[in-house]
Amino acid sequence: QVLLVESGGALAQLGESLTLCCKSSGFAFFRHVMHWYRQAPGKGRELAALITNAGGGYKNYADSVKGRFTVTRDNAKNTVYLQMHSLKPEDTAVYYCRTTITGVEYWGQGTQVTVSS
């Protein structure tokens, strides 16, 4: 059974940092691209960052988070991370990790990040 479990969401102040974790199980984690999405209140889900499989040599970020967020992975721990710096109120959202395995999308339950000004 594929499971993705996010953690690390919290209430933060403007300019602070948070690190989100997504612990995975039930599949060969190192073979799969991992994504971080976010969904702000009243808005659709948007891609925040992705990291390729194996060595994670390729990363991509939404323009809104570029330079502030960093995605990394630890294949030994089956975990992908999202380090978020210089947080802004507009970063307030539920953050989800996602992967696709043989054409099927899997999502975690999400973790809430709230940034107060």
Chimera marker file (.cmm) of the C-alpha trace (Angstrom):
<marker_set name="trace">
<marker id="1" x="0.000" y="0.000" z="0.000" r="1" g="1" b="0" radius="0.5"/>
<marker id="2" x="1.399" y="3.362" z="-1.064" r="1" g="1" b="0" radius="0.5"/>
<marker id="3" x="1.419" y="5.887" z="1.749" r="1" g="1" b="0" radius="0.5"/>
<marker id="4" x="2.576" y="9.503" z="1.794" r="1" g="1" b="0" radius="0.5"/>
<marker id="5" x="2.485" y="11.235" z="5.165" r="1" g="1" b="0" radius="0.5"/>
<marker id="6" x="3.305" y="14.921" z="5.449" r="1" g="1" b="0" radius="0.5"/>
<marker id="7" x="4.349" y="16.637" z="8.644" r="1" g="1" b="0" radius="0.5"/>
<marker id="8" x="5.943" y="19.838" z="9.817" r="1" g="1" b="0" radius="0.5"/>
<marker id="9" x="3.180" y="22.300" z="9.123" r="1" g="1" b="0" radius="0.5"/>
<marker id="10" x="2.709" y="24.995" z="11.723" r="1" g="1" b="0" radius="0.5"/>
<marker id="11" x="1.847" y="28.598" z="12.436" r="1" g="1" b="0" radius="0.5"/>
<marker id="12" x="4.776" y="30.840" z="11.499" r="1" g="1" b="0" radius="0.5"/>
<marker id="13" x="5.466" y="34.549" z="11.549" r="1" g="1" b="0" radius="0.5"/>
<marker id="14" x="6.398" y="36.630" z="8.526" r="1" g="1" b="0" radius="0.5"/>
<marker id="15" x="10.003" y="35.934" z="7.566" r="1" g="1" b="0" radius="0.5"/>
<marker id="16" x="10.371" y="32.726" z="9.565" r="1" g="1" b="0" radius="0.5"/>
<marker id="17" x="11.318" y="29.293" z="8.264" r="1" g="1" b="0" radius="0.5"/>
<marker id="18" x="9.687" y="25.894" z="8.334" r="1" g="1" b="0" radius="0.5"/>
<marker id="19" x="10.686" y="22.478" z="7.026" r="1" g="1" b="0" radius="0.5"/>
<marker id="20" x="8.052" y="20.068" z="5.808" r="1" g="1" b="0" radius="0.5"/>
<marker id="21" x="8.607" y="16.316" z="5.568" r="1" g="1" b="0" radius="0.5"/>
<marker id="22" x="6.858" y="13.701" z="3.481" r="1" g="1" b="0" radius="0.5"/>
<marker id="23" x="7.533" y="10.155" z="4.635" r="1" g="1" b="0" radius="0.5"/>
<marker id="24" x="6.779" y="7.548" z="1.974" r="1" g="1" b="0" radius="0.5"/>
<marker id="25" x="6.226" y="3.807" z="2.064" r="1" g="1" b="0" radius="0.5"/>
<marker id="26" x="4.886" y="0.989" z="-0.058" r="1" g="1" b="0" radius="0.5"/>
<marker id="27" x="6.869" y="1.683" z="-3.231" r="1" g="1" b="0" radius="0.5"/>
<marker id="28" x="10.420" y="2.049" z="-4.533" r="1" g="1" b="0" radius="0.5"/>
<marker id="29" x="10.824" y="5.642" z="-3.439" r="1" g="1" b="0" radius="0.5"/>
<marker id="30" x="14.198" y="6.217" z="-5.104" r="1" g="1" b="0" radius="0.5"/>
<marker id="31" x="12.718" y="5.522" z="-8.560" r="1" g="1" b="0" radius="0.5"/>
<marker id="32" x="10.064" y="8.210" z="-8.482" r="1" g="1" b="0" radius="0.5"/>
<marker id="33" x="9.812" y="11.926" z="-8.966" r="1" g="1" b="0" radius="0.5"/>
<marker id="34" x="8.336" y="13.622" z="-5.909" r="1" g="1" b="0" radius="0.5"/>
<marker id="35" x="6.251" y="16.764" z="-5.948" r="1" g="1" b="0" radius="0.5"/>
<marker id="36" x="5.161" y="19.320" z="-3.382" r="1" g="1" b="0" radius="0.5"/>
<marker id="37" x="1.842" y="21.001" z="-4.100" r="1" g="1" b="0" radius="0.5"/>
<marker id="38" x="-0.017" y="23.590" z="-2.100" r="1" g="1" b="0" radius="0.5"/>
<marker id="39" x="-3.585" y="24.790" z="-1.914" r="1" g="1" b="0" radius="0.5"/>
<marker id="40" x="-4.392" y="28.184" z="-0.480" r="1" g="1" b="0" radius="0.5"/>
<marker id="41" x="-7.865" y="28.951" z="0.885" r="1" g="1" b="0" radius="0.5"/>
<marker id="42" x="-10.335" y="29.382" z="-1.964" r="1" g="1" b="0" radius="0.5"/>
<marker id="43" x="-7.775" y="28.513" z="-4.632" r="1" g="1" b="0" radius="0.5"/>
<marker id="44" x="-6.791" y="25.516" z="-6.693" r="1" g="1" b="0" radius="0.5"/>
<marker id="45" x="-3.891" y="23.246" z="-5.977" r="1" g="1" b="0" radius="0.5"/>
<marker id="46" x="-0.599" y="24.469" z="-7.433" r="1" g="1" b="0" radius="0.5"/>
<marker id="47" x="2.789" y="22.862" z="-7.880" r="1" g="1" b="0" radius="0.5"/>
<marker id="48" x="5.355" y="24.386" z="-5.547" r="1" g="1" b="0" radius="0.5"/>
<marker id="49" x="8.379" y="22.197" z="-6.211" r="1" g="1" b="0" radius="0.5"/>
<marker id="50" x="9.505" y="18.891" z="-7.627" r="1" g="1" b="0" radius="0.5"/>
<marker id="51" x="12.615" y="16.770" z="-7.410" r="1" g="1" b="0" radius="0.5"/>
<marker id="52" x="13.616" y="13.974" z="-9.740" r="1" g="1" b="0" radius="0.5"/>
<marker id="53" x="14.269" y="10.404" z="-8.711" r="1" g="1" b="0" radius="0.5"/>
<marker id="54" x="17.470" y="8.676" z="-7.671" r="1" g="1" b="0" radius="0.5"/>
<marker id="55" x="20.026" y="11.380" z="-6.985" r="1" g="1" b="0" radius="0.5"/>
<marker id="56" x="17.502" y="14.187" z="-7.235" r="1" g="1" b="0" radius="0.5"/>
<marker id="57" x="19.664" y="15.991" z="-9.722" r="1" g="1" b="0" radius="0.5"/>
<marker id="58" x="16.877" y="18.093" z="-11.203" r="1" g="1" b="0" radius="0.5"/>
<marker id="59" x="14.638" y="20.381" z="-9.213" r="1" g="1" b="0" radius="0.5"/>
<marker id="60" x="11.993" y="22.812" z="-10.322" r="1" g="1" b="0" radius="0.5"/>
<marker id="61" x="10.119" y="25.509" z="-8.432" r="1" g="1" b="0" radius="0.5"/>
<marker id="62" x="7.136" y="27.736" z="-8.904" r="1" g="1" b="0" radius="0.5"/>
<marker id="63" x="8.157" y="31.330" z="-9.529" r="1" g="1" b="0" radius="0.5"/>
<marker id="64" x="6.394" y="32.349" z="-6.329" r="1" g="1" b="0" radius="0.5"/>
<marker id="65" x="8.742" y="30.247" z="-4.171" r="1" g="1" b="0" radius="0.5"/>
<marker id="66" x="11.956" y="30.303" z="-6.186" r="1" g="1" b="0" radius="0.5"/>
<marker id="67" x="14.889" y="31.437" z="-4.089" r="1" g="1" b="0" radius="0.5"/>
<marker id="68" x="13.016" y="30.876" z="-0.814" r="1" g="1" b="0" radius="0.5"/>
<marker id="69" x="12.080" y="27.179" z="-0.888" r="1" g="1" b="0" radius="0.5"/>
<marker id="70" x="14.402" y="24.203" z="-1.331" r="1" g="1" b="0" radius="0.5"/>
<marker id="71" x="13.305" y="20.636" z="-2.065" r="1" g="1" b="0" radius="0.5"/>
<marker id="72" x="15.557" y="17.724" z="-1.113" r="1" g="1" b="0" radius="0.5"/>
<marker id="73" x="15.218" y="14.002" z="-0.695" r="1" g="1" b="0" radius="0.5"/>
<marker id="74" x="16.793" y="11.281" z="1.416" r="1" g="1" b="0" radius="0.5"/>
<marker id="75" x="16.332" y="7.997" z="-0.425" r="1" g="1" b="0" radius="0.5"/>
<marker id="76" x="17.629" y="6.011" z="2.554" r="1" g="1" b="0" radius="0.5"/>
<marker id="77" x="14.772" y="7.404" z="4.654" r="1" g="1" b="0" radius="0.5"/>
<marker id="78" x="12.147" y="7.404" z="1.879" r="1" g="1" b="0" radius="0.5"/>
<marker id="79" x="11.533" y="11.032" z="2.694" r="1" g="1" b="0" radius="0.5"/>
<marker id="80" x="11.265" y="14.243" z="0.728" r="1" g="1" b="0" radius="0.5"/>
<marker id="81" x="11.651" y="17.625" z="2.395" r="1" g="1" b="0" radius="0.5"/>
<marker id="82" x="10.602" y="21.164" z="1.642" r="1" g="1" b="0" radius="0.5"/>
<marker id="83" x="12.632" y="23.827" z="3.383" r="1" g="1" b="0" radius="0.5"/>
<marker id="84" x="10.760" y="27.104" z="3.375" r="1" g="1" b="0" radius="0.5"/>
<marker id="85" x="12.486" y="30.378" z="4.223" r="1" g="1" b="0" radius="0.5"/>
<marker id="86" x="11.378" y="34.006" z="4.314" r="1" g="1" b="0" radius="0.5"/>
<marker id="87" x="7.784" y="32.910" z="4.666" r="1" g="1" b="0" radius="0.5"/>
<marker id="88" x="5.050" y="35.274" z="3.570" r="1" g="1" b="0" radius="0.5"/>
<marker id="89" x="1.315" y="35.357" z="4.363" r="1" g="1" b="0" radius="0.5"/>
<marker id="90" x="0.655" y="34.273" z="0.780" r="1" g="1" b="0" radius="0.5"/>
<marker id="91" x="2.462" y="31.002" z="1.541" r="1" g="1" b="0" radius="0.5"/>
<marker id="92" x="-0.461" y="30.078" z="3.779" r="1" g="1" b="0" radius="0.5"/>
<marker id="93" x="-1.839" y="26.831" z="2.383" r="1" g="1" b="0" radius="0.5"/>
<marker id="94" x="-2.216" y="23.127" z="2.879" r="1" g="1" b="0" radius="0.5"/>
<marker id="95" x="0.917" y="21.480" z="1.522" r="1" g="1" b="0" radius="0.5"/>
<marker id="96" x="0.742" y="18.058" z="-0.098" r="1" g="1" b="0" radius="0.5"/>
<marker id="97" x="3.297" y="15.669" z="-1.489" r="1" g="1" b="0" radius="0.5"/>
<marker id="98" x="2.492" y="13.634" z="-4.556" r="1" g="1" b="0" radius="0.5"/>
<marker id="99" x="3.983" y="10.927" z="-6.689" r="1" g="1" b="0" radius="0.5"/>
<marker id="100" x="2.870" y="8.993" z="-9.738" r="1" g="1" b="0" radius="0.5"/>
<marker id="101" x="3.372" y="5.250" z="-10.025" r="1" g="1" b="0" radius="0.5"/>
<marker id="102" x="2.506" y="3.501" z="-13.293" r="1" g="1" b="0" radius="0.5"/>
<marker id="103" x="0.160" y="6.330" z="-14.190" r="1" g="1" b="0" radius="0.5"/>
<marker id="104" x="-1.653" y="6.470" z="-10.852" r="1" g="1" b="0" radius="0.5"/>
<marker id="105" x="-1.348" y="9.572" z="-8.703" r="1" g="1" b="0" radius="0.5"/>
<marker id="106" x="-0.868" y="9.251" z="-4.972" r="1" g="1" b="0" radius="0.5"/>
<marker id="107" x="-1.306" y="12.116" z="-2.536" r="1" g="1" b="0" radius="0.5"/>
<marker id="108" x="-0.690" y="12.593" z="1.121" r="1" g="1" b="0" radius="0.5"/>
<marker id="109" x="-3.289" y="14.015" z="3.486" r="1" g="1" b="0" radius="0.5"/>
<marker id="110" x="-1.583" y="17.412" z="3.611" r="1" g="1" b="0" radius="0.5"/>
<marker id="111" x="-0.095" y="19.575" z="6.326" r="1" g="1" b="0" radius="0.5"/>
<marker id="112" x="-1.275" y="23.102" z="7.154" r="1" g="1" b="0" radius="0.5"/>
<marker id="113" x="1.103" y="26.045" z="6.972" r="1" g="1" b="0" radius="0.5"/>
<marker id="114" x="-0.198" y="29.376" z="8.214" r="1" g="1" b="0" radius="0.5"/>
<marker id="115" x="1.932" y="32.502" z="8.005" r="1" g="1" b="0" radius="0.5"/>
<marker id="116" x="0.927" y="35.477" z="10.082" r="1" g="1" b="0" radius="0.5"/>
<marker id="117" x="2.010" y="39.035" z="9.407" r="1" g="1" b="0" radius="0.5"/>
<link id1="1" id2="2" r="1" g="1" b="0" radius="0.2"/>
<link id1="2" id2="3" r="1" g="1" b="0" radius="0.2"/>
<link id1="3" id2="4" r="1" g="1" b="0" radius="0.2"/>
<link id1="4" id2="5" r="1" g="1" b="0" radius="0.2"/>
<link id1="5" id2="6" r="1" g="1" b="0" radius="0.2"/>
<link id1="6" id2="7" r="1" g="1" b="0" radius="0.2"/>
<link id1="7" id2="8" r="1" g="1" b="0" radius="0.2"/>
<link id1="8" id2="9" r="1" g="1" b="0" radius="0.2"/>
<link id1="9" id2="10" r="1" g="1" b="0" radius="0.2"/>
<link id1="10" id2="11" r="1" g="1" b="0" radius="0.2"/>
<link id1="11" id2="12" r="1" g="1" b="0" radius="0.2"/>
<link id1="12" id2="13" r="1" g="1" b="0" radius="0.2"/>
<link id1="13" id2="14" r="1" g="1" b="0" radius="0.2"/>
<link id1="14" id2="15" r="1" g="1" b="0" radius="0.2"/>
<link id1="15" id2="16" r="1" g="1" b="0" radius="0.2"/>
<link id1="16" id2="17" r="1" g="1" b="0" radius="0.2"/>
<link id1="17" id2="18" r="1" g="1" b="0" radius="0.2"/>
<link id1="18" id2="19" r="1" g="1" b="0" radius="0.2"/>
<link id1="19" id2="20" r="1" g="1" b="0" radius="0.2"/>
<link id1="20" id2="21" r="1" g="1" b="0" radius="0.2"/>
<link id1="21" id2="22" r="1" g="1" b="0" radius="0.2"/>
<link id1="22" id2="23" r="1" g="1" b="0" radius="0.2"/>
<link id1="23" id2="24" r="1" g="1" b="0" radius="0.2"/>
<link id1="24" id2="25" r="1" g="1" b="0" radius="0.2"/>
<link id1="25" id2="26" r="1" g="1" b="0" radius="0.2"/>
<link id1="26" id2="27" r="1" g="1" b="0" radius="0.2"/>
<link id1="27" id2="28" r="1" g="1" b="0" radius="0.2"/>
<link id1="28" id2="29" r="1" g="1" b="0" radius="0.2"/>
<link id1="29" id2="30" r="1" g="1" b="0" radius="0.2"/>
<link id1="30" id2="31" r="1" g="1" b="0" radius="0.2"/>
<link id1="31" id2="32" r="1" g="1" b="0" radius="0.2"/>
<link id1="32" id2="33" r="1" g="1" b="0" radius="0.2"/>
<link id1="33" id2="34" r="1" g="1" b="0" radius="0.2"/>
<link id1="34" id2="35" r="1" g="1" b="0" radius="0.2"/>
<link id1="35" id2="36" r="1" g="1" b="0" radius="0.2"/>
<link id1="36" id2="37" r="1" g="1" b="0" radius="0.2"/>
<link id1="37" id2="38" r="1" g="1" b="0" radius="0.2"/>
<link id1="38" id2="39" r="1" g="1" b="0" radius="0.2"/>
<link id1="39" id2="40" r="1" g="1" b="0" radius="0.2"/>
<link id1="40" id2="41" r="1" g="1" b="0" radius="0.2"/>
<link id1="41" id2="42" r="1" g="1" b="0" radius="0.2"/>
<link id1="42" id2="43" r="1" g="1" b="0" radius="0.2"/>
<link id1="43" id2="44" r="1" g="1" b="0" radius="0.2"/>
<link id1="44" id2="45" r="1" g="1" b="0" radius="0.2"/>
<link id1="45" id2="46" r="1" g="1" b="0" radius="0.2"/>
<link id1="46" id2="47" r="1" g="1" b="0" radius="0.2"/>
<link id1="47" id2="48" r="1" g="1" b="0" radius="0.2"/>
<link id1="48" id2="49" r="1" g="1" b="0" radius="0.2"/>
<link id1="49" id2="50" r="1" g="1" b="0" radius="0.2"/>
<link id1="50" id2="51" r="1" g="1" b="0" radius="0.2"/>
<link id1="51" id2="52" r="1" g="1" b="0" radius="0.2"/>
<link id1="52" id2="53" r="1" g="1" b="0" radius="0.2"/>
<link id1="53" id2="54" r="1" g="1" b="0" radius="0.2"/>
<link id1="54" id2="55" r="1" g="1" b="0" radius="0.2"/>
<link id1="55" id2="56" r="1" g="1" b="0" radius="0.2"/>
<link id1="56" id2="57" r="1" g="1" b="0" radius="0.2"/>
<link id1="57" id2="58" r="1" g="1" b="0" radius="0.2"/>
<link id1="58" id2="59" r="1" g="1" b="0" radius="0.2"/>
<link id1="59" id2="60" r="1" g="1" b="0" radius="0.2"/>
<link id1="60" id2="61" r="1" g="1" b="0" radius="0.2"/>
<link id1="61" id2="62" r="1" g="1" b="0" radius="0.2"/>
<link id1="62" id2="63" r="1" g="1" b="0" radius="0.2"/>
<link id1="63" id2="64" r="1" g="1" b="0" radius="0.2"/>
<link id1="64" id2="65" r="1" g="1" b="0" radius="0.2"/>
<link id1="65" id2="66" r="1" g="1" b="0" radius="0.2"/>
<link id1="66" id2="67" r="1" g="1" b="0" radius="0.2"/>
<link id1="67" id2="68" r="1" g="1" b="0" radius="0.2"/>
<link id1="68" id2="69" r="1" g="1" b="0" radius="0.2"/>
<link id1="69" id2="70" r="1" g="1" b="0" radius="0.2"/>
<link id1="70" id2="71" r="1" g="1" b="0" radius="0.2"/>
<link id1="71" id2="72" r="1" g="1" b="0" radius="0.2"/>
<link id1="72" id2="73" r="1" g="1" b="0" radius="0.2"/>
<link id1="73" id2="74" r="1" g="1" b="0" radius="0.2"/>
<link id1="74" id2="75" r="1" g="1" b="0" radius="0.2"/>
<link id1="75" id2="76" r="1" g="1" b="0" radius="0.2"/>
<link id1="76" id2="77" r="1" g="1" b="0" radius="0.2"/>
<link id1="77" id2="78" r="1" g="1" b="0" radius="0.2"/>
<link id1="78" id2="79" r="1" g="1" b="0" radius="0.2"/>
<link id1="79" id2="80" r="1" g="1" b="0" radius="0.2"/>
<link id1="80" id2="81" r="1" g="1" b="0" radius="0.2"/>
<link id1="81" id2="82" r="1" g="1" b="0" radius="0.2"/>
<link id1="82" id2="83" r="1" g="1" b="0" radius="0.2"/>
<link id1="83" id2="84" r="1" g="1" b="0" radius="0.2"/>
<link id1="84" id2="85" r="1" g="1" b="0" radius="0.2"/>
<link id1="85" id2="86" r="1" g="1" b="0" radius="0.2"/>
<link id1="86" id2="87" r="1" g="1" b="0" radius="0.2"/>
<link id1="87" id2="88" r="1" g="1" b="0" radius="0.2"/>
<link id1="88" id2="89" r="1" g="1" b="0" radius="0.2"/>
<link id1="89" id2="90" r="1" g="1" b="0" radius="0.2"/>
<link id1="90" id2="91" r="1" g="1" b="0" radius="0.2"/>
<link id1="91" id2="92" r="1" g="1" b="0" radius="0.2"/>
<link id1="92" id2="93" r="1" g="1" b="0" radius="0.2"/>
<link id1="93" id2="94" r="1" g="1" b="0" radius="0.2"/>
<link id1="94" id2="95" r="1" g="1" b="0" radius="0.2"/>
<link id1="95" id2="96" r="1" g="1" b="0" radius="0.2"/>
<link id1="96" id2="97" r="1" g="1" b="0" radius="0.2"/>
<link id1="97" id2="98" r="1" g="1" b="0" radius="0.2"/>
<link id1="98" id2="99" r="1" g="1" b="0" radius="0.2"/>
<link id1="99" id2="100" r="1" g="1" b="0" radius="0.2"/>
<link id1="100" id2="101" r="1" g="1" b="0" radius="0.2"/>
<link id1="101" id2="102" r="1" g="1" b="0" radius="0.2"/>
<link id1="102" id2="103" r="1" g="1" b="0" radius="0.2"/>
<link id1="103" id2="104" r="1" g="1" b="0" radius="0.2"/>
<link id1="104" id2="105" r="1" g="1" b="0" radius="0.2"/>
<link id1="105" id2="106" r="1" g="1" b="0" radius="0.2"/>
<link id1="106" id2="107" r="1" g="1" b="0" radius="0.2"/>
<link id1="107" id2="108" r="1" g="1" b="0" radius="0.2"/>
<link id1="108" id2="109" r="1" g="1" b="0" radius="0.2"/>
<link id1="109" id2="110" r="1" g="1" b="0" radius="0.2"/>
<link id1="110" id2="111" r="1" g="1" b="0" radius="0.2"/>
<link id1="111" id2="112" r="1" g="1" b="0" radius="0.2"/>
<link id1="112" id2="113" r="1" g="1" b="0" radius="0.2"/>
<link id1="113" id2="114" r="1" g="1" b="0" radius="0.2"/>
<link id1="114" id2="115" r="1" g="1" b="0" radius="0.2"/>
<link id1="115" id2="116" r="1" g="1" b="0" radius="0.2"/>
<link id1="116" id2="117" r="1" g="1" b="0" radius="0.2"/>
</marker_set>
